[in-house]
Amino acid sequence: MKDSRIELKVGFFVAVGLAMLAVLVLSFSRGLTLFHSSYTLRILLPNAAGLKPTADVMMAGVPIGKASQLELLPDGRSVAVTVSILSEYHIRTNAVFHVDSLGFLGDQYIAVTPSTNVEDAPFWKHGDVIQGESPFDMQEAVRSVAGLMDQAKKAVNDLDRAINTVNAGVLSGQSMSNFSMALSNINTMTGVAVEVVQGADVLIHSNTPVVGAAVSNFYKFSAKLNLVADDLDRLVVTNRPVIDQAVRNLRDTSASVKQVAADLEAGKGLVGGLLKDEEMKAQTASMISNANAVAAELNIFSSNLNQRGIWRMLWKPKNTEKEPAR
């Protein structure tokens, strides 16, 4: 009987220990804390980034829950992480979920970053599905750094080639000789320019009296021009009545000439009649033609008179030549 009681007690204690061990295992595997209630959230992440099923969920560096399950979604590119959050911690819907690490090489955990507007959003509830952000990918960062290093190496090589080209072309012996010659030419030109400026200064100083005399003569000439202008002004003012009368006479004469031209155009007077009457114009032309013929005859008569004289023209001598004998 005594042995059976001992075995019963041992079996009871072993059962209690197994039960406590099961509770502890359940607590660590499911993310539960002993004697604390929790609620479950489902977080969708583009990449698990080395996250373990029992990873912590931390907010502001304080553990508020644990991950209990990792599941690859049907698209094969994203992961669903089931987490258990202690009931005393409430997370608003504007908080950000992402995977982070403790230190540079520490364990991965799910970080919860609250938004600055903490009072503008409700709280997540049990069973809600949350879209998380992409975690920091160390391998991608290393690949990016490697690409940057390759680009930097290429840039250094290009710079080295450019420096070599400059050394071979710009800083060569011939180029430096040409540069020295150019500097020498610049110095020579500077000296010539200084000499020219000095010569101009000497020329200006030596011809200062001449320039002053010319300016003085110019002033005198300007003064005389002013006097002439004043005299001309006084002459015009003094003789303004005479000038006005001459202008009026010219205006009257111009009006008379215009009137005569108008009368001629209208056929008034003898000349106007001649211009307008075709018969009178023809008679006048005939008279002028006859007058021209008479003038021509008179011209011939005058020429004969000058050559022969008046006596020889009036008396013609007889022919005194004898007829030849037959």
C-alpha positions as CSV (number, residue, x, y, z in Angstrom):
1,M,0.0,0.0,0.0
2,K,2.8,2.4,0.9
3,D,4.6,1.7,-2.4
4,S,1.3,2.4,-4.4
5,R,0.8,5.8,-2.6
6,I,4.4,6.8,-3.4
7,E,3.9,5.9,-7.0
8,L,0.7,7.8,-7.1
9,K,2.3,10.9,-5.7
10,V,5.2,10.6,-8.1
11,G,2.8,10.3,-11.0
12,F,0.8,13.3,-9.8
13,F,3.9,15.5,-9.6
14,V,5.1,14.3,-13.0
15,A,1.7,15.1,-14.5
16,V,1.8,18.6,-12.9
17,G,5.3,19.2,-14.2
18,L,4.3,18.1,-17.7
19,A,1.3,20.4,-17.6
20,M,3.5,23.3,-16.5
21,L,6.0,22.5,-19.2
22,A,3.3,22.4,-21.8
23,V,2.0,25.8,-20.6
24,L,5.6,27.2,-20.8
25,V,6.1,25.7,-24.3
26,L,2.7,27.1,-25.4
27,S,3.6,30.5,-23.9
28,F,6.9,30.7,-25.8
29,S,5.7,29.2,-29.0
30,R,2.5,31.1,-29.3
31,G,3.9,34.4,-28.1
32,L,1.8,34.4,-25.0
33,T,2.9,35.6,-21.6
34,L,1.8,33.6,-18.6
35,F,-1.2,35.0,-16.9
36,H,-1.5,37.9,-19.5
37,S,-4.1,38.1,-22.3
38,S,-3.3,39.1,-25.8
39,Y,-4.8,39.8,-29.2
40,T,-3.6,38.6,-32.7
41,L,-2.7,40.8,-35.7
42,R,-1.7,39.6,-39.2
43,I,1.1,41.7,-40.8
44,L,1.9,41.5,-44.6
45,L,5.5,42.1,-45.4
46,P,7.3,42.1,-48.8
47,N,10.2,40.1,-47.3
48,A,10.8,38.3,-43.9
49,A,14.5,39.4,-44.0
50,G,15.6,36.6,-41.6
51,L,12.7,37.1,-39.2
52,K,12.2,34.1,-36.8
53,P,8.8,32.7,-35.7
54,T,9.5,33.7,-32.1
55,A,10.8,37.2,-32.9
56,D,9.8,40.0,-30.6
57,V,7.4,42.9,-31.5
58,M,8.8,46.1,-30.1
59,M,7.5,49.6,-29.9
60,A,9.9,52.4,-28.8
61,G,12.3,49.7,-27.7
62,V,9.8,48.0,-25.4
63,P,8.7,44.4,-26.1
64,I,4.9,44.4,-26.6
65,G,4.4,41.0,-28.1
66,K,5.9,38.1,-30.1
67,A,5.6,36.6,-33.6
68,S,3.9,33.2,-33.6
69,Q,3.8,32.2,-37.3
70,L,5.4,32.9,-40.6
71,E,3.5,32.1,-43.8
72,L,4.5,32.5,-47.4
73,L,1.6,33.9,-49.4
74,P,0.3,32.3,-52.7
75,D,2.0,35.0,-54.8
76,G,5.4,33.6,-53.7
77,R,6.8,37.1,-53.1
78,S,5.4,38.3,-49.8
79,V,5.1,36.9,-46.3
80,A,2.3,37.0,-43.7
81,V,3.5,37.2,-40.1
82,T,1.0,36.5,-37.3
83,V,1.9,38.3,-34.1
84,S,0.4,38.3,-30.6
85,I,0.2,41.7,-28.8
86,L,-0.3,42.1,-25.1
87,S,-3.8,43.5,-24.4
88,E,-2.5,46.4,-22.4
89,Y,-0.7,47.8,-25.5
90,H,-2.9,49.5,-28.0
91,I,-1.6,50.3,-31.5
92,R,-3.3,52.9,-33.7
93,T,-4.0,52.3,-37.4
94,N,-1.6,55.0,-38.5
95,A,1.4,53.2,-37.0
96,V,4.1,51.7,-39.3
97,F,5.2,48.0,-39.0
98,H,8.6,47.0,-40.4
99,V,11.4,44.5,-39.8
100,D,14.4,45.9,-37.9
101,S,17.5,44.4,-36.2
102,L,19.1,44.8,-32.8
103,G,22.4,46.5,-33.7
104,F,24.2,45.8,-36.9
105,L,24.3,42.0,-36.6
106,G,21.6,41.5,-34.0
107,D,18.4,39.4,-34.1
108,Q,15.5,40.6,-36.3
109,Y,12.3,41.9,-34.7
110,I,9.1,43.6,-35.8
111,A,9.3,47.3,-35.0
112,V,6.2,49.4,-34.5
113,T,6.6,53.1,-35.2
114,P,3.7,55.3,-34.0
115,S,2.7,58.3,-36.2
116,T,3.0,61.8,-34.9
117,N,-0.8,62.3,-35.1
118,V,-1.5,59.7,-32.4
119,E,-5.0,61.0,-31.6
120,D,-6.4,61.0,-35.2
121,A,-6.7,57.2,-35.8
122,P,-8.5,54.3,-34.1
123,F,-6.8,51.2,-32.7
124,W,-6.1,47.9,-34.4
125,K,-8.4,45.1,-33.2
126,H,-8.0,41.4,-32.9
127,G,-7.7,39.7,-36.4
128,D,-7.0,42.8,-38.4
129,V,-4.6,42.6,-41.4
130,I,-1.9,45.2,-41.6
131,Q,0.3,46.1,-44.6
132,G,3.9,46.5,-43.4
133,E,6.9,48.2,-45.0
134,S,9.9,46.7,-46.8
135,P,12.7,45.7,-44.4
136,F,16.2,46.9,-44.7
137,D,18.0,44.5,-47.1
138,M,21.6,44.2,-46.2
139,Q,22.5,42.2,-49.3
140,E,20.9,44.8,-51.6
141,A,22.7,47.6,-49.7
142,V,26.0,45.7,-50.2
143,R,25.2,45.3,-53.9
144,S,24.4,49.0,-54.1
145,V,27.7,49.9,-52.3
146,A,29.5,47.6,-54.6
147,G,28.0,49.3,-57.7
148,L,28.9,52.7,-56.2
149,M,32.4,51.4,-55.7
150,D,32.6,50.3,-59.3
151,Q,31.4,53.7,-60.5
152,A,33.8,55.4,-58.2
153,K,36.7,53.3,-59.5
154,K,35.7,54.1,-63.1
155,A,35.5,57.8,-62.3
156,V,39.0,57.6,-60.7
157,N,40.3,55.9,-63.8
158,D,38.7,58.5,-66.0
159,L,40.2,61.2,-63.8
160,D,43.6,59.6,-64.0
161,R,43.5,59.4,-67.8
162,A,42.4,63.1,-67.9
163,I,45.3,64.1,-65.7
164,N,47.7,62.1,-67.9
165,T,46.3,63.8,-71.0
166,V,46.7,67.2,-69.4
167,N,50.3,66.3,-68.4
168,A,51.1,65.1,-71.9
169,G,49.5,68.0,-73.7
170,V,49.1,71.1,-71.7
171,L,52.1,70.6,-69.4
172,S,54.5,69.3,-72.0
173,G,57.9,70.9,-72.6
174,Q,56.7,72.5,-75.9
175,S,53.6,73.9,-74.3
176,M,55.5,75.3,-71.4
177,S,58.0,76.9,-73.8
178,N,55.1,78.4,-75.8
179,F,53.6,79.7,-72.6
180,S,56.9,81.3,-71.5
181,M,57.2,82.9,-75.0
182,A,53.6,84.2,-74.7
183,L,54.4,85.7,-71.3
184,S,57.5,87.3,-72.8
185,N,55.5,88.7,-75.6
186,I,52.9,90.1,-73.2
187,N,55.7,91.7,-71.2
188,T,57.1,93.3,-74.4
189,M,53.6,94.5,-75.4
190,T,53.1,95.9,-72.0
191,G,56.4,97.8,-72.2
192,V,55.4,99.2,-75.7
193,A,52.0,100.2,-74.3
194,V,53.7,102.1,-71.4
195,E,56.0,103.9,-73.9
196,V,53.0,104.9,-76.0
197,V,51.2,106.2,-73.0
198,Q,54.2,108.1,-71.9
199,G,54.7,109.6,-75.4
200,A,51.0,110.6,-75.6
201,D,51.4,112.3,-72.2
202,V,54.5,114.1,-73.3
203,L,52.7,115.2,-76.6
204,I,49.7,116.5,-74.7
205,H,51.9,118.4,-72.2
206,S,54.1,119.8,-74.9
207,N,51.2,121.0,-77.1
208,T,49.2,122.4,-74.2
209,P,49.8,126.1,-75.3
210,V,48.8,125.3,-78.9
211,V,45.7,123.5,-77.7
212,G,44.9,126.4,-75.4
213,A,45.3,128.9,-78.2
214,A,43.1,126.9,-80.5
215,V,40.4,126.7,-77.8
216,S,40.7,130.5,-77.2
217,N,40.4,131.2,-81.0
218,F,37.4,128.9,-81.1
219,Y,35.8,130.9,-78.2
220,K,36.6,134.2,-80.0
221,F,35.1,132.8,-83.3
222,S,32.0,131.7,-81.4
223,A,31.7,135.2,-79.9
224,K,31.9,136.8,-83.3
225,L,29.3,134.4,-84.7
226,N,27.1,135.5,-81.8
227,L,27.6,139.1,-82.7
228,V,26.9,138.4,-86.4
229,A,23.7,136.6,-85.4
230,D,22.7,139.6,-83.2
231,D,23.3,142.0,-86.1
232,L,21.3,139.9,-88.5
233,D,18.5,139.7,-86.0
234,R,18.5,143.5,-85.5
235,L,18.6,143.9,-89.3
236,V,15.6,141.7,-89.8
237,V,13.7,143.5,-87.0
238,T,14.6,146.9,-88.3
239,N,13.6,146.2,-91.9
240,R,10.7,144.0,-91.1
241,P,8.1,146.4,-92.8
242,V,10.2,146.5,-96.0
243,I,10.5,142.7,-95.9
244,D,6.8,142.3,-95.3
245,Q,6.1,144.7,-98.3
246,A,8.4,142.7,-100.5
247,V,6.8,139.5,-99.5
248,R,3.3,141.0,-100.3
249,N,4.6,142.2,-103.7
250,L,5.9,138.8,-104.5
251,R,2.5,137.3,-103.4
252,D,0.6,139.8,-105.6
253,T,2.9,139.1,-108.5
254,S,2.4,135.4,-108.1
255,A,-1.3,135.9,-108.0
256,S,-1.1,138.0,-111.2
257,V,0.9,135.4,-113.0
258,K,-1.6,132.7,-111.9
259,Q,-4.4,134.9,-113.3
260,V,-2.7,135.5,-116.6
261,A,-2.0,131.7,-116.9
262,A,-5.7,131.1,-116.1
263,D,-6.8,133.6,-118.7
264,L,-4.5,132.1,-121.3
265,E,-5.9,128.7,-120.4
266,A,-9.4,130.0,-120.8
267,G,-8.7,131.6,-124.2
268,K,-9.0,135.2,-123.1
269,G,-7.2,138.0,-125.0
270,L,-5.3,137.8,-128.3
271,V,-2.7,135.3,-127.1
272,G,-5.4,133.2,-125.5
273,G,-7.5,133.3,-128.6
274,L,-4.4,132.2,-130.6
275,L,-4.0,129.3,-128.3
276,K,-7.6,128.2,-128.4
277,D,-8.7,129.2,-132.0
278,E,-7.3,126.7,-134.5
279,E,-8.1,128.9,-137.5
280,M,-6.3,131.9,-136.1
281,K,-3.5,129.5,-135.1
282,A,-3.2,128.3,-138.7
283,Q,-3.3,131.9,-140.1
284,T,-0.7,133.0,-137.7
285,A,1.5,130.1,-138.7
286,S,1.0,131.0,-142.4
287,M,1.9,134.6,-141.7
288,I,5.0,133.5,-139.8
289,S,5.9,131.3,-142.8
290,N,5.5,134.1,-145.3
291,A,7.4,136.4,-143.0
292,N,10.2,133.8,-142.9
293,A,10.2,133.6,-146.8
294,V,10.3,137.4,-147.1
295,A,13.1,137.5,-144.6
296,A,15.0,134.9,-146.7
297,E,14.6,137.0,-149.9
298,L,15.7,140.1,-148.0
299,N,18.7,138.2,-146.8
300,I,19.6,137.2,-150.4
301,F,19.2,140.8,-151.6
302,S,21.3,142.2,-148.9
303,S,24.1,139.7,-149.6
304,N,24.0,140.6,-153.3
305,L,24.0,144.3,-152.5
306,N,27.1,143.8,-150.3
307,Q,28.9,141.9,-153.1
308,R,28.1,144.0,-156.2
309,G,27.1,147.3,-155.0
310,I,23.9,149.2,-155.9
311,W,25.2,150.6,-159.3
312,R,26.1,147.2,-160.7
313,M,22.8,145.7,-159.6
314,L,20.9,148.5,-161.4
315,W,23.0,148.6,-164.6
316,K,24.2,145.6,-166.5
317,P,27.2,146.3,-169.0
318,K,26.8,145.3,-172.6
319,N,28.8,142.5,-174.0
320,T,31.9,144.1,-175.8
321,E,33.4,140.9,-177.0
322,K,33.6,140.5,-180.7
323,E,32.3,137.6,-182.5
324,P,35.1,135.6,-184.1
325,A,35.6,135.9,-187.8
326,R,34.2,133.1,-189.9
